[in-house]
């Protein structure tokens, strides 16, 4: 497989170097780490909001650092959690004295290493709260998790928590709204092809030319069903109905939807999926408050998509619609 890399061992380091070079007025990298933080942080009087995880899901996580979202993020190796030391450095760098909220995707390495880092940070007097995102409705347990996986719904947690922190809320309030998103969001994904990691240089799993995988994870974990190729509408129906069933939504509610590309899917195809998604939302008696289409949480070069639905109230609409200025997401 052809990739625009030099040495696979250097790909994360060089990616972060290039990211900071592209946004020198927004981002800075902590020396001798794979941690990126706001160039102007930590901000006095503001709760810090941090996240992190394995690389290969760009623009997650560092792409969401900036006004109205994250204060910093740690990047692990491809599909591998950052170390506890990296997470501790992240928390320390983003604490301005008001405490830090850690947004953790539900993967065993991320949870374990964040927990260790938090213990160390609290010994130094930093007040830390956490939320664990488990929005993947496809499977209860996978190769990487105990319980449901954290996937694209995590971006909405970053957005709501970041907006609340930017408004000057205290740590308990920032955590409350983050958990509110977790409690009201669901996601399910699918793959047309496997992804190819830089280290292996070959597909991480076998998927026939006439097969697709429903319920796939962002590391290529097995899904709920391997089936023959389906049309875009059939795929959208399968993903959306699973998410809406899990959320148990009533007619008349407002929702935010995301059609997320997995890294190797053209925008053309994502908009085809969104066309059917919006028809299904209407058929269920729901109203789309906002619809996002693009690459928000990817799996390297995997072809496929995920669909996220978040049920909203007035508070969440205000937070998700609040201004944000980050490399990957801007809201005016």
C-alpha positions in Angstrom: 0.0 0.0 0.0 1.3 3.5 -0.9 1.4 6.1 1.8 2.9 9.6 2.1 5.1 8.8 5.0 8.9 8.6 5.7 9.6 6.2 8.5 6.5 4.6 10.1 8.2 5.1 13.5 8.3 8.8 12.9 4.8 9.4 11.4 3.1 10.7 14.6 6.0 12.9 15.5 6.1 14.4 12.0 2.4 14.8 11.8 2.3 16.8 15.0 5.3 18.9 13.8 3.4 19.6 10.6 0.1 20.4 12.4 1.8 23.0 14.7 3.6 24.5 11.7 0.3 24.9 10.0 -1.3 26.7 13.0 1.6 28.4 14.8 -0.8 31.1 16.1 -3.1 28.5 17.7 -1.1 25.5 18.7 2.1 24.7 20.6 3.6 21.3 21.4 5.0 20.5 24.8 8.7 19.7 24.5 9.6 16.1 24.3 6.0 14.9 24.2 3.1 14.2 21.8 1.0 16.7 23.6 -0.5 19.7 21.8 -2.1 22.6 23.6 -3.5 26.1 22.9 -0.8 28.6 22.2 -2.4 31.1 24.5 -3.3 28.6 27.3 -3.9 28.0 30.0 -6.5 30.7 30.3 -7.0 32.4 33.7 -10.4 31.8 35.2 -11.3 29.0 32.8 -11.8 25.3 33.3 -9.5 23.3 31.1 -11.0 20.7 28.7 -8.7 18.0 27.4 -8.9 14.8 25.5 -6.7 12.4 23.6 -6.1 9.0 22.3 -4.4 7.0 19.5 -3.4 8.7 16.3 -5.0 7.8 13.0 -8.4 9.4 13.7 -7.5 12.9 12.5 -8.7 15.6 12.8 -9.5 14.0 16.2 -8.1 15.1 18.7 -5.8 18.0 18.3 -7.8 19.4 15.4 -10.4 20.5 17.9 -8.0 22.6 20.1 -9.0 26.3 20.3 -11.6 28.8 21.4 -14.8 27.0 22.4 -13.5 23.5 22.4 -10.4 21.8 23.7 -7.5 23.3 25.6 -5.2 20.4 24.7 -4.9 16.9 23.5 -2.4 14.0 23.7 -1.7 11.8 20.7 -0.7 8.2 21.1 0.9 6.1 18.4 -1.4 4.9 15.7 -4.4 3.2 17.3 -2.6 3.2 20.7 -3.3 5.2 23.8 -1.0 7.9 25.0 1.0 7.0 28.1 0.0 8.1 31.5 2.9 10.5 31.6 1.7 12.2 28.4 -1.8 12.5 29.8 -0.4 14.0 33.1 1.6 16.5 31.1 -1.5 17.4 29.2 -3.6 18.0 32.4 -0.9 20.0 34.1 -0.4 22.2 31.0 -4.1 23.0 30.8 -4.8 23.7 34.4 -5.2 27.4 35.2 -6.4 26.8 38.7 -10.1 26.1 38.0 -9.7 22.4 37.3 -9.7 20.2 34.2 -12.3 18.0 32.6 -10.9 15.0 30.8 -13.1 13.7 28.0 -12.2 10.0 27.5 -13.3 7.7 24.8 -14.2 4.3 26.2 -11.1 2.3 25.2 -9.3 0.3 27.9 -5.9 1.9 27.3 -7.3 5.5 27.3 -9.3 4.9 30.4 -6.5 3.2 32.3 -3.8 5.7 31.4 -6.0 8.7 32.0 -6.9 7.3 35.4 -3.3 7.0 36.4 -2.5 10.4 35.1 -5.4 11.9 37.0 -4.2 10.3 40.3 -0.8 11.9 39.7 -2.2 15.3 38.8 -4.5 15.3 41.9 -1.5 14.6 44.1 -0.1 17.9 42.7 -3.3 19.7 43.7 -5.1 19.7 40.3 -8.9 19.2 40.5 -9.9 16.8 37.7 -13.2 15.5 36.6 -13.9 13.0 33.8 -16.6 11.8 31.4 -16.3 8.6 29.4 -17.9 8.6 26.0 -19.6 5.4 24.9 -21.8 6.4 22.0 -21.3 3.4 19.7 -24.6 1.6 19.7 -23.3 -1.3 17.6 -21.6 -3.6 20.1 -21.4 -3.8 23.9 -17.8 -5.1 24.0 -15.0 -5.2 21.5 -11.4 -6.0 21.2 -10.5 -2.6 22.8 -13.2 -2.1 25.3 -15.3 -3.2 28.2 -18.6 -1.7 27.3 -19.5 0.4 24.3 -16.9 2.2 22.2 -16.4 6.0 22.1 -16.6 7.2 18.6 -17.8 10.3 16.6 -20.2 11.6 19.3 -17.1 12.5 21.3 -16.8 15.6 19.1 -20.1 16.9 20.4 -18.9 16.4 23.9 -15.8 18.4 23.1 -18.1 21.2 21.7 -20.6 21.4 24.5 -18.0 21.1 27.3 -15.7 23.6 25.5 -18.5 26.1 25.1 -19.6 25.8 28.8 -16.0 26.3 29.9 -15.5 29.3 27.6 -18.6 30.9 29.2 -16.9 30.7 32.6 -18.8 27.8 34.2 -17.2 25.9 37.0 -15.8 22.4 36.7 -19.0 20.6 38.0 -21.1 22.5 35.4 -18.7 21.7 32.6 -18.8 18.0 33.5 -22.6 18.1 33.8 -23.1 19.3 30.2 -20.5 16.9 28.9 -22.3 14.0 30.5 -25.6 15.3 29.2 -24.3 14.9 25.6 -23.1 11.4 26.4 -26.5 10.5 27.7 -28.3 11.8 24.5 -26.0 10.8 21.6 -25.6 7.6 19.6 -23.4 6.5 16.7 -23.0 3.5 14.4 -20.5 3.1 11.6 -19.7 0.8 8.6 -16.8 0.0 6.4 -16.5 -0.6 2.7 -12.8 -1.3 3.0 -10.2 -2.0 5.8 -7.8 0.6 6.9 -4.0 0.3 6.4 -1.7 1.2 9.3 1.7 2.7 8.6 3.5 -0.1 10.5 1.8 -3.0 8.8 1.4 -1.5 5.3 -1.4 -3.9 4.6 -5.2 -4.1 5.5 -5.9 -4.7 9.2 -8.7 -7.1 8.3 -10.0 -8.9 5.2 -13.1 -7.7 3.5 -14.1 -9.2 0.2 -14.8 -7.1 -2.9 -18.5 -7.8 -2.6 -18.7 -7.4 1.2 -19.2 -4.6 3.7 -19.1 -4.5 7.5 -21.8 -2.9 9.6 -21.1 -1.7 13.1 -17.4 -1.4 12.6 -15.1 0.3 15.1 -12.7 3.1 14.4 -9.7 0.7 14.7 -11.2 -1.9 12.4 -12.8 -3.9 15.2 -15.4 -6.3 14.0 -19.0 -5.0 13.7 -22.4 -6.6 14.1 -22.7 -8.0 10.6 -20.7 -8.7 7.5 -23.0 -8.6 4.5 -23.1 -8.2 0.7 -22.7 -4.7 -0.7 -25.7 -2.6 -0.1 -26.9 0.7 -1.6 -26.3 4.0 0.1 -29.9 4.2 1.2 -29.9 0.6 2.6 -26.7 1.4 4.5 -28.2 4.6 5.8 -31.4 2.9 6.9 -29.5 0.2 8.8 -27.2 2.6 10.7 -29.9 5.3 11.4 -32.6 2.9 12.6 -30.1 1.2 15.0 -29.1 4.6 16.4 -32.7 5.9 16.8 -33.8 2.6 18.4 -31.0 2.9 20.9 -31.9 6.5 21.7 -35.6 5.7 22.0 -36.5 9.2 20.7 -40.1 10.5 20.5 -41.5 12.4 17.6 -41.3 16.2 17.8 -37.7 16.3 19.3 -34.9 18.2 17.7 -31.7 16.5 16.8 -28.2 17.2 15.5 -27.0 14.7 12.9 -23.5 13.9 11.7 -22.5 11.9 8.6 -18.8 11.3 9.3 -16.4 10.0 6.8 -13.9 7.3 7.9 -11.0 8.8 6.0 -11.3 7.3 2.5 -14.8 8.3 1.5 -15.5 11.1 -1.0 -17.7 14.0 0.1 -20.0 13.1 -2.8 -20.9 9.8 -1.1 -21.3 11.4 2.4 -23.9 13.9 1.0 -25.8 11.0 -0.6 -25.9 9.4 2.8 -27.1 12.6 4.4 -29.9 12.9 1.9 -31.4 9.7 3.1 -30.6 10.4 6.7 -32.6 13.6 6.7 -35.5 11.8 5.1 -35.5 9.2 7.9 -35.3 11.9 10.5 -38.4 13.4 9.0 -40.2 10.1 8.8 -39.6 9.6 12.5 -41.3 12.9 13.3 -38.0 14.5 14.3 -36.6 17.9 13.3 -33.0 18.4 12.3 -31.6 21.4 14.1 -28.2 21.1 12.4 -26.6 18.6 10.1 -22.8 18.1 9.9 -21.2 16.3 7.0 -17.5 15.6 6.7 -14.5 13.9 8.2 -14.6 14.4 12.0 -13.3 11.1 13.4 -11.6 8.9 10.9 -9.9 5.5 10.7 -6.8 6.3 8.6 -7.8 5.5 5.0 -10.9 3.3 5.7 -13.7 3.8 3.2 -17.0 4.0 5.0 -19.0 6.3 7.2 -20.7 6.6 10.6 -24.0 8.3 11.5 -24.4 10.2 14.8 -27.7 11.5 16.2 -27.8 13.7 19.3 -31.1 14.6 20.9 -31.2 18.3 21.9 -32.8 20.6 24.3 -32.4 24.4 24.6 -29.3 24.2 26.6 -27.5 21.8 24.2 -28.6 23.8 21.2 -27.0 26.9 22.8 -23.8 25.1 23.6 -23.4 23.2 20.3 -24.3 26.4 18.4 -21.8 28.6 20.4 -18.8 30.1 18.6 -15.8 27.9 18.2 -12.5 28.5 16.4 -10.3 25.4 15.9 -8.3 24.0 13.0 -10.9 21.4 12.2 -14.2 23.1 13.3 -15.3 26.7 13.2 -18.7 28.1 14.3 -19.4 31.8 14.1 
